[in-house]
Amino acid sequence: MLNERYLPVIATLLVFILLYGYGMVEYKGFRDTLVFTNLLTDNAFLIVTAVGMSFVIISGGIDLSVGSMIAFVGVLLAYLITGLGIHPVYAAIIALCTATFFGMVMGVIIAYFEIQPFIVTLAGLFLFRGLAYMINLNSVPIDHELLVTLSEIYVPLPGRGGLTFIAMAMLALLAIGVVVAKRTRFGLNVYAVGGDAQSAALMGVPVKSTLVRIYALSGLYSGAAGVIFAIYTGSAYPLAAVGVELDAIAAVVIGGTLLTGGVGFVFGAFLGALIQGIIQTLIIFDGSLNSWWTKVAIGALLLMFILMQKAIVHFTRRYSGKDPAPTDQHAMKEQPAMQKVETT
């Protein structure tokens, strides 16, 4: 039988196929590979953010600071390049190291001071947005030959589509995330901590250091999303990526990751982000619907997947022996009475 852990991500894949198939049947231009490659490019920064968020949610935590981190990294990158004249490569390295450091600090506070991730990362949300405003209040264009060259990289595919540098960078970061989650000791520790932190500690898993690394990794991936977003837009703005943290969480949950932790797939976050993008694309192709219908559809899907996860958890507990079936409980109540009759 199919493992129930795979059911949510399979359901996500089916939803994506159905939505994409509907677009191909309903709109002729949807069949071109340009639509799919544009999905990858336009949602690259969200997918990268969702990959980092996957590790956090699988561990049973939450990170509300990723949207502000994207804006902060973009503004910092623009300041280093245009303000200080630093080469974009070195500026990107500095920005990524800064994002990783802030993520590590939040992880230390969560792990060693035992403060709820919601509170710590909420503070990070305000902190990073404030730091972005302290660097610059206005939108700043990022003009450099290297960024122009990167934006012009294009690998053509059959049809009119092609992979941009942003899409290829996103796919590389996605592949790294999948490998880290499933093929490394750190990835296994993340699942163990999310399943049951106390049991994981008894088995020798370094719970606290794992939590620190998880939030450092989330900071690194949100920082990488900030760099990708800056290349994609060619500018930086302190108000950029407002609400992206909620979109990333929705992508992870729609992708089949349990909010309680311990179960999930990094690849599912990729599918969840693409579903959000394809809903927006369908609305654009339709032309008669308001763009806010995207939020309505995503909200409905999110609720559906949460209910499905709850049903799967209930089914698993009931038929794995952890939660006795009603018939068994009824039999247990009747057993003493039967024994009394036999004794009489």
C-alpha positions in Angstrom: 0.0 0.0 0.0 1.1 3.6 -0.6 2.6 5.3 2.5 0.1 7.9 3.8 3.0 10.4 4.1 3.1 10.6 0.3 -0.7 11.3 -0.1 -0.6 15.1 0.5 2.3 15.7 -2.0 0.6 13.4 -4.6 -2.6 15.4 -4.1 -0.6 18.6 -4.7 0.8 17.2 -7.9 -2.6 16.2 -9.1 -4.0 19.7 -8.4 -1.1 21.2 -10.3 -1.7 18.8 -13.3 -5.4 19.5 -13.3 -5.0 23.3 -13.2 -2.3 23.2 -15.9 -4.4 20.8 -18.0 -7.4 23.1 -17.6 -5.3 26.0 -18.9 -4.1 24.0 -21.9 -7.7 23.0 -22.8 -9.3 26.4 -22.2 -6.6 28.7 -23.6 -4.6 28.0 -26.7 -1.5 30.1 -25.7 -1.3 28.0 -22.5 0.3 25.1 -24.4 3.4 27.0 -25.2 6.5 26.3 -23.0 6.8 30.0 -22.5 4.0 29.8 -19.9 5.8 27.2 -17.8 9.2 28.8 -18.0 7.6 32.2 -17.0 6.1 30.4 -14.0 9.6 29.3 -12.9 11.1 32.8 -13.4 8.2 34.8 -11.9 7.9 32.6 -8.8 11.6 31.9 -8.3 12.1 34.0 -5.2 8.9 32.6 -3.6 10.0 29.0 -4.4 13.5 29.6 -2.8 11.8 31.2 0.2 9.5 28.2 0.5 12.4 25.7 0.3 14.0 27.3 3.4 10.6 27.5 5.1 10.1 23.8 4.5 12.9 22.9 6.9 11.5 25.3 9.5 7.9 23.8 9.4 9.1 20.2 9.2 11.0 20.9 12.4 7.7 22.1 14.0 8.6 25.8 13.9 7.6 28.9 11.9 9.5 31.8 10.4 7.6 35.0 9.9 10.7 37.1 9.1 11.5 35.8 5.6 9.6 38.6 3.7 11.3 41.3 5.6 14.6 39.5 5.1 14.1 39.6 1.3 13.5 43.4 1.4 16.5 43.9 3.8 18.9 41.9 1.6 17.8 43.7 -1.5 18.3 47.1 0.0 21.6 46.1 1.5 22.7 44.7 -1.8 21.8 47.9 -3.6 23.6 50.0 -1.0 26.8 47.9 -1.3 26.8 48.0 -5.1 25.6 51.5 -5.8 26.5 53.3 -2.6 29.9 51.7 -1.8 30.9 50.5 -5.2 31.5 46.9 -4.2 31.4 44.3 -6.9 28.0 42.4 -7.0 29.6 39.1 -6.3 31.2 40.3 -3.1 28.1 42.3 -2.2 25.9 39.2 -2.6 28.3 37.1 -0.4 28.2 39.8 2.3 24.4 40.0 2.1 24.0 36.2 2.2 26.4 36.0 5.2 24.4 38.7 7.0 21.1 36.9 6.4 22.5 33.6 7.6 23.9 35.3 10.7 20.6 36.9 11.6 18.9 33.5 11.0 21.4 31.9 13.3 20.8 34.5 16.0 17.0 33.8 15.9 17.8 30.1 16.1 20.0 30.5 19.2 17.2 32.5 20.9 14.6 29.9 20.0 16.8 26.9 21.0 18.7 28.0 24.0 16.3 30.6 25.5 13.3 28.4 24.7 11.2 31.2 23.3 8.4 30.4 20.8 9.5 30.7 17.2 6.4 32.7 16.4 7.5 35.5 18.8 11.2 35.5 17.8 10.6 35.6 14.1 7.8 38.1 14.5 10.4 40.4 16.2 12.7 39.6 13.2 10.0 40.7 10.8 9.9 44.1 12.4 13.6 44.3 12.8 14.6 43.5 9.3 12.0 45.8 7.8 13.2 48.6 10.0 16.8 48.0 9.0 15.8 48.2 5.4 14.2 51.6 6.0 17.3 52.7 7.9 19.5 52.0 4.8 17.1 53.6 2.3 13.6 55.0 2.3 13.0 54.9 -1.5 13.3 52.5 -4.4 16.9 52.2 -5.6 17.8 50.9 -9.1 20.8 48.5 -9.2 22.8 49.3 -12.3 25.8 47.0 -13.0 27.1 45.2 -16.0 27.1 41.9 -14.3 23.5 42.1 -13.3 22.6 43.0 -16.9 24.6 40.1 -18.2 22.9 37.7 -15.7 19.4 38.9 -16.7 20.2 38.2 -20.3 21.2 34.6 -19.8 18.6 32.4 -21.5 18.6 28.7 -22.4 16.0 28.2 -25.1 13.6 25.3 -25.0 11.2 23.9 -27.6 8.6 26.5 -28.4 9.0 30.0 -27.3 10.1 29.2 -23.7 13.5 29.2 -22.1 15.3 29.0 -18.8 16.6 32.3 -17.4 19.5 32.6 -15.0 16.9 33.2 -12.2 15.0 30.0 -13.0 18.2 28.0 -13.2 19.5 29.4 -9.8 16.1 28.5 -8.3 16.2 25.0 -9.6 19.8 24.6 -8.3 18.8 25.8 -4.8 15.7 23.5 -4.9 17.9 20.5 -5.8 20.3 21.3 -2.9 17.3 21.6 -0.5 15.9 18.2 -1.6 19.3 16.5 -1.2 20.0 18.1 2.2 16.5 17.1 3.5 16.7 13.4 2.4 20.3 12.5 2.0 22.2 14.1 4.9 22.3 13.6 8.7 21.2 17.1 9.2 18.0 16.5 7.1 17.2 13.4 9.1 17.7 15.3 12.3 15.2 17.9 11.1 12.5 15.3 10.7 13.4 13.7 14.0 13.1 17.1 15.9 9.8 17.8 14.1 8.4 14.4 14.9 9.2 14.5 18.7 12.0 16.6 20.0 12.2 14.8 23.4 12.4 11.4 21.7 15.0 12.8 19.3 17.1 14.0 22.2 16.9 10.6 23.9 18.2 9.0 20.6 21.2 11.3 20.6 20.0 14.0 18.1 21.6 17.4 18.9 18.2 19.2 19.1 19.4 22.7 20.0 22.2 22.8 17.5 19.9 21.4 14.8 17.4 24.2 15.5 20.1 26.8 15.2 21.1 25.4 11.8 17.5 25.2 10.6 16.9 28.9 11.2 20.4 29.8 9.8 19.4 27.8 6.7 16.1 29.6 6.5 18.0 32.9 6.7 20.4 31.8 4.0 17.5 30.8 1.6 15.5 34.0 2.3 18.7 35.9 1.7 19.2 34.1 -1.6 15.6 34.9 -2.5 16.4 38.6 -1.8 19.3 38.5 -4.2 17.1 36.7 -6.9 14.4 39.3 -6.3 16.8 42.1 -6.8 18.1 40.6 -10.0 14.6 40.0 -11.2 13.4 43.6 -10.6 16.7 45.3 -11.1 16.0 47.4 -8.0 15.5 47.3 -4.2 12.7 48.7 -2.1 12.1 48.5 1.7 8.5 47.6 1.1 9.3 44.7 -1.2 8.0 41.2 -0.4 5.3 42.3 2.0 3.2 39.2 2.9 5.7 36.8 1.2 6.1 35.0 4.5 2.4 34.0 4.4 2.7 32.9 0.7 5.7 30.8 1.6 3.9 29.1 4.5 0.9 28.5 2.2 3.1 27.0 -0.4 4.7 24.6 2.1 1.4 23.5 3.5 -0.2 23.1 0.1 2.9 21.1 -0.8 2.0 18.5 1.8 4.0 19.5 4.9 2.2 19.1 8.2 2.2 22.2 10.4 2.8 20.0 13.4 6.1 19.0 12.0 7.8 15.7 11.2 6.2 15.1 7.8 6.8 16.9 4.6 8.7 17.2 1.3 10.9 20.1 0.1 9.7 19.3 -3.5 6.1 19.8 -2.3 6.9 23.4 -1.5 8.0 23.8 -5.1 4.7 22.5 -6.3 2.7 24.6 -3.8 4.4 27.8 -5.0 3.8 26.8 -8.7 0.1 26.3 -7.9 -0.1 29.8 -6.6 1.6 31.1 -9.7 -0.6 29.1 -12.1 -3.8 30.3 -10.4 -2.6 33.9 -11.1 -1.7 33.0 -14.7 -5.2 31.5 -15.3 -6.8 34.7 -14.0 -4.6 36.7 -16.3 -5.5 34.6 -19.3 -9.2 34.8 -18.4 -9.1 38.6 -18.3 -12.5 39.0 -16.6 -11.6 38.2 -13.0 -10.0 40.4 -10.4 -6.5 39.5 -9.3 -7.7 39.2 -5.7 -9.4 35.9 -6.7 -5.9 34.4 -6.5 -6.0 34.9 -2.7 -9.5 33.4 -2.6 -8.4 30.3 -4.5 -5.2 29.9 -2.4 -7.2 30.2 0.8 -9.6 27.5 -0.3 -6.8 25.2 -1.3 -5.0 25.9 2.0 -8.1 25.0 3.9 -8.7 21.9 1.8 -5.1 20.6 2.4 -5.2 21.3 6.1 -8.5 19.3 6.4 -7.0 16.5 4.3 -3.9 16.4 6.5 -6.1 16.2 9.6 -8.0 13.3 8.0 -4.8 11.4 7.1 -3.5 11.9 10.7 -6.7 10.6 12.2 -6.8 7.6 9.8 -3.2 6.7 10.5 -3.7 6.8 14.3 -6.9 4.8 14.2 -5.6 2.0 12.0 -2.0 1.9 13.3 -3.2 0.9 16.8 -2.5 4.2 18.5 -6.2 5.1 18.7 -8.5 2.2 19.4 -11.5 1.9 17.1 -15.0 2.4 18.6 -15.8 -1.2 18.1 -12.8 -2.2 20.1 -13.7 0.2 22.9 -17.2 -1.2 23.0 -15.9 -4.7 23.2 -13.6 -3.7 26.1 -16.6 -2.3 28.0 -18.6 -5.5 27.4 -15.8 -7.9 28.3 -16.1 -7.5 32.1 -19.9 -8.1 31.9 -19.3 -11.3 29.9 -16.7 -12.5 32.4 -19.3 -11.9 35.2 -21.9 -14.0 33.4 -19.4 -16.8 32.9 -18.4 -16.7 36.5 -22.1 -16.9 37.6 
